[in-house]
């Protein structure tokens, strides 16, 4: 498993107020299960790599490498033999490989960090198979060019939708949170992102991501009721880790009320 710093409790909160001002109910969007934003296959299909994690401001040598698959994968087939990073001479670099079943994401954490200003190649081999036992049709490779400096900066929230003082907010549309960089998929859990109802209880919701972007989508499993004086909060309770392992102590609190 990858090594992460201990989760930190939020020490501050940013409140965003949104009014549900008689805009009509609308219809709920349909979202795929699994939290990955892609539909689970109905029959055995050939899995593919759909996304490679975005690297904001260049690839820092200590950054986690993440790839996302089209469907649930067999974690036993995702290891340092089937997910490798090699240097310009073809030498494999050491690292820790893991798989997040919630988002179909495989990760490679270089240990120690990669060299600065260097070229590498990431390879996912046909040894990787789906949960249904179907292997990748061919090796998947992508190039990595590291930047000079390590990345130890904390991740933070850039914006949310609904946003600050937005009006006529939908009771059926999901909440989106845009971060400053790609969040570590393993930290995107129901403990770290919570929708709290008017009575303070947690509401069931689905968290979805695409690792090629820095946006996280939170979809309540039931419509939010636009009753007067009813409020809902989407709250990041704890610090979240970015792909470089740095946690933030800043909380984000989005309140939606009629």
C-alpha positions in Angstrom: 0.0 0.0 0.0 1.2 3.5 -0.6 2.6 5.5 2.3 0.4 8.5 3.3 0.7 11.1 6.0 -1.8 10.8 8.8 -5.1 12.5 8.1 -5.4 16.0 9.6 -8.6 17.5 11.0 -9.8 20.7 9.4 -8.8 23.8 11.2 -10.7 26.3 9.1 -13.8 26.3 6.9 -14.9 28.3 3.9 -18.7 28.8 3.7 -20.5 29.1 0.4 -24.2 30.0 0.5 -26.6 29.0 -2.2 -30.3 29.8 -2.5 -32.8 27.4 -4.0 -35.2 30.0 -5.2 -38.2 28.4 -6.8 -36.5 27.2 -10.0 -38.5 24.0 -10.6 -37.5 20.5 -9.8 -35.9 19.4 -13.0 -34.8 15.8 -13.6 -31.9 13.9 -11.9 -29.0 13.1 -14.1 -27.9 9.4 -14.5 -24.5 8.5 -13.1 -22.5 5.2 -13.5 -21.7 3.2 -10.5 -18.3 2.5 -9.2 -17.4 6.2 -8.7 -15.3 6.2 -11.9 -17.7 8.0 -14.2 -17.8 5.1 -16.6 -20.5 2.5 -16.8 -19.8 -1.0 -15.6 -19.9 -3.5 -18.5 -23.0 -5.7 -18.8 -20.9 -8.6 -20.3 -17.3 -9.6 -20.5 -15.4 -6.9 -22.5 -11.9 -6.0 -23.1 -10.7 -3.5 -20.4 -8.9 -0.3 -21.5 -7.0 2.5 -19.9 -9.3 5.5 -20.1 -7.3 8.2 -18.4 -3.8 9.1 -17.1 -3.7 11.4 -14.1 -3.2 15.1 -14.9 0.1 16.6 -13.7 -0.4 20.2 -12.8 2.6 22.4 -13.3 4.6 19.5 -14.7 5.5 16.1 -13.2 7.2 16.4 -9.9 9.7 13.6 -9.2 7.7 12.6 -6.1 4.3 12.6 -7.7 2.1 9.6 -7.7 1.4 8.1 -11.1 -2.3 7.1 -11.5 -4.2 5.5 -14.4 -7.9 4.8 -14.6 -9.5 1.8 -16.3 -12.8 1.4 -18.1 -14.2 -1.2 -15.7 -13.4 -3.0 -12.4 -10.1 -4.8 -12.4 -8.6 -7.8 -10.7 -6.2 -6.2 -8.1 -4.1 -9.4 -8.0 -3.0 -8.7 -11.5 -1.9 -5.1 -10.8 1.6 -5.2 -9.3 5.2 -4.1 -9.9 5.5 -6.7 -12.7 2.5 -5.4 -14.7 2.8 -1.6 -13.8 6.3 -0.4 -14.3 8.2 2.8 -14.8 11.5 2.6 -16.6 14.2 5.2 -17.1 15.8 6.2 -20.4 18.1 3.1 -20.3 15.1 0.8 -19.8 15.9 0.1 -16.1 12.8 -0.3 -14.0 12.6 2.0 -11.0 11.4 0.8 -7.6 8.0 1.8 -6.4 4.8 0.8 -4.7 1.8 -0.3 -6.8 -1.8 -0.3 -5.5 -5.3 -0.4 -6.9 -8.4 1.5 -5.8 -11.5 -0.5 -6.5 -13.9 2.5 -6.0 -12.6 4.4 -9.0 -10.8 1.6 -11.0 -7.5 3.4 -10.5 -4.0 1.9 -10.4 -1.2 3.9 -8.9 2.6 3.8 -8.8 4.4 5.6 -6.1 8.2 5.9 -7.0 10.4 5.1 -4.0 12.6 7.0 -3.9 11.4 9.9 -6.1 12.3 9.9 -9.7 15.3 12.0 -10.9 14.6 15.6 -11.8 14.6 16.7 -15.4 14.6 13.1 -16.6 12.6 11.0 -19.1 10.7 7.9 -18.1 8.2 5.5 -19.6 5.3 4.0 -17.7 4.0 0.6 -19.0 0.9 -1.3 -18.1 1.2 -4.8 -19.5 -1.3 -7.4 -20.8 -0.8 -9.2 -17.5 -3.4 -6.9 -16.1 -6.9 -8.3 -16.2 -10.4 -7.1 -15.4 -12.5 -8.5 -12.6 -14.1 -10.7 -15.3 -10.8 -12.2 -16.2 -10.2 -10.4 -19.5 -6.7 -9.0 -20.1 -5.7 -5.7 -21.7 -5.5 -6.3 -25.4 -2.0 -4.7 -25.6 0.5 -3.0 -23.4 -0.3 0.6 -22.6 2.6 3.1 -22.3 2.9 6.8 -21.7 5.9 9.1 -21.4 6.9 10.9 -18.2 9.1 14.0 -18.2 10.0 15.1 -14.6 10.4 18.7 -13.6 13.3 20.0 -11.5 11.6 20.5 -8.1 9.7 18.2 -5.8 6.1 19.0 -5.0 5.3 19.4 -1.3 2.6 22.0 -1.6 -0.8 21.2 0.0 -3.8 20.7 -2.2 -6.6 23.2 -1.9 -10.1 23.9 -3.3 -10.2 26.3 -6.2 -14.0 26.4 -6.7 -17.3 24.6 -6.2 -20.6 24.4 -8.1 -22.9 25.6 -6.6 -20.6 28.5 -5.7 -20.5 31.4 -3.4 -23.9 33.2 -3.2 -25.2 31.4 -6.3 -29.0 31.7 -6.8 -31.5 29.4 -8.4 -29.4 26.3 -7.5 -30.8 23.0 -8.7 -32.0 20.4 -6.1 -31.2 17.6 -8.5 -27.8 18.4 -10.0 -24.6 17.1 -8.4 -22.1 19.2 -6.5 -18.6 19.6 -8.1 -15.4 20.5 -6.4 -12.4 21.7 -8.4 -9.0 21.2 -6.7 -5.7 22.9 -7.3 -4.2 19.5 -8.4 -5.3 15.9 -8.9 -6.4 14.5 -5.6 -5.0 11.1 -4.4 -7.9 8.8 -5.3 -7.6 6.7 -2.1 -8.4 9.8 0.0 -11.7 10.5 -1.9 -14.0 8.7 0.6 -17.3 9.2 2.3 -15.4 10.2 5.4 -13.6 13.0 3.6 -16.5 14.3 1.5 -19.8 14.4 3.3 -23.3 15.9 2.5 -25.0 16.8 5.8 -28.7 17.1 5.9 -30.8 19.8 7.7 -30.7 17.8 10.9 -26.9 17.3 10.8 -27.1 13.7 9.6 -25.0 12.5 6.7 -26.8 11.9 3.4 -25.9 9.1 1.1 -24.0 10.2 -2.0 -21.8 8.9 -4.8 -18.3 10.4 -5.4 -17.1 10.3 -9.0 -13.7 11.2 -10.5 -11.8 11.2 -13.7 -8.1 11.2 -13.0 -7.4 13.3 -16.1 -9.0 16.3 -14.4 -8.9 17.9 -10.9 -12.7 17.9 -10.5 -14.6 15.7 -8.0 -18.3 15.2 -8.4 -20.6 14.5 -5.5 -24.1 13.2 -6.4 -26.7 12.8 -3.6 -28.6 9.5 -4.0 -31.9 11.4 -3.4 -33.0 14.9 -4.5 -32.4 17.7 -2.1 -35.8 19.1 -0.9 -36.2 22.8 -1.6 -38.2 23.4 1.5 -37.9 26.8 3.3 -35.3 27.0 5.9 -33.8 23.7 4.9 -30.1 23.6 4.4 -27.6 21.0 3.2 -23.9 21.0 3.6 -21.2 19.4 1.5 -18.3 19.3 3.8 -14.8 18.1 3.5 -14.3 17.0 7.1 -10.6 16.1 7.0 -7.5 17.0 5.1 -7.1 15.5 1.7 -3.9 14.2 0.1 -2.8 15.3 -3.3 -0.8 13.1 -5.7 2.4 14.2 -4.0 1.2 13.1 -0.6 0.8 16.6 0.8 -2.3 17.1 3.0 -4.3 20.3 3.4 -5.8 21.5 6.6 -8.3 23.8 4.9 -12.0 22.6 5.0 -14.6 23.5 2.4 -18.2 23.9 3.5 -20.9 24.4 1.0 -24.4 25.3 2.3 -27.5 25.1 0.2 -30.6 26.6 1.6 -34.1 27.8 0.5 
